[in-house]
Amino acid sequence: MKYNYQDGILSISLEEELDVNSCKTLRTVIDGYIMKYQPDEFFLNLEHVKFMDSSGIGLILGRYNLLKLMNCNMTILNPTNSIKRVIELSNISNKIAMRSE
């Protein structure tokens, strides 16, 4: 995982599989960055994520709900086709913007 904060924008790039084991740690670390920086915009880059199960969906939704309480916009960046399909099937694409760069 890599992160960058600048001018109210927090960007996090994930590089691991989003499964039950990785999501436990990621949840704590990502929430720590969100609480530390209190961003206006949050970007979650999934370009290098090759696998995501329901734990990954829970991770994304949990961060979305936290950010929503802070009036912060969230965008998912560069999901692979398989990850994009999982997101679309879970209907979170109706709440969270997705785009490729």
N, C-alpha and C positions, 0 to 999 in steps of 0.2 A: 504494500500500500504506500502511495505517495500522496502528500497533500501540499497545497499552496494557498496562502491567504494574502490578498492584496486588495486594497480599496473597497472593503466590504464584501468581497467575493471569496468564498471558500470553495476550493476545488479538491476533490479527492478522487484519485485513480486507483481502482482495485485491480489486482493482478492474480488473485487466487480464485479457486472455486468457491461459490457461495453455497455452502452446505451447512448442516447443523453444527459441525465442529468449528468451522472458520467464523461463522456468524456470531457465535458467543463472544469471541474476542473483538471482532470488528465493531460490534454494537457499542461496546464500552469505549473503544478508541475513538470512533467517529463521534459519538455523543460528547466525549471530552473536548474534541476540537470545536464542535458546534457551541458548546457552552463557553468555551474560552473566548472564541472570536465573535459570537453573536452576529453572524453574517446577515447581509441583506439578500444575497443570492447564494445558492448552493448548487454546485455541479458535481454529479456523481458519474465519473467516467468508467464505463464497463467494457471498454475496447478489448482488454486482455482477459476478460472473464469467459472461460470456455464452458462452464457448467453452473447452473443455478437450479436449486430445488425450492420447495415451499419455504424453507428457512431464509433463502435469499429474498423472496417476496416479502416475508415478514420483516426482514432487515430494512428493506426499502420503505415499506409502509410505516414502520415505526419512526424512521428518520423524517419522513414526510409529515407525520402527525406532530412531531416535536417542532419542526421548522414552521409549520402552520401556526402553532401557538405563538411563535416569535415573529409572525408576519414576514416570513422569509420565503422567497420563491425557490422551488427545487426543479432541476432539470436533469434528466438522465442523458448522458452523452455516449455516442458511438457504440450502442449495443450491437453485438454480432447478430446475425439473422436468427440463430437458435435462441439467444437470450431475448431478443425482441419478440419472438413468438411466445415465449413463456410469459413475458410482461403483458402482451396483448390478451392472451388467454385468461390471465388473472384479473383483467379489467382495471388494473391500476393505471393503464395508459390513458384512461378517462380523467384521472386526477393529476397525473404528473406528466409534464411535457417531456418529450423525447426528441432528440435530433442527432444527426450525424454531422461531423465536421470534416 
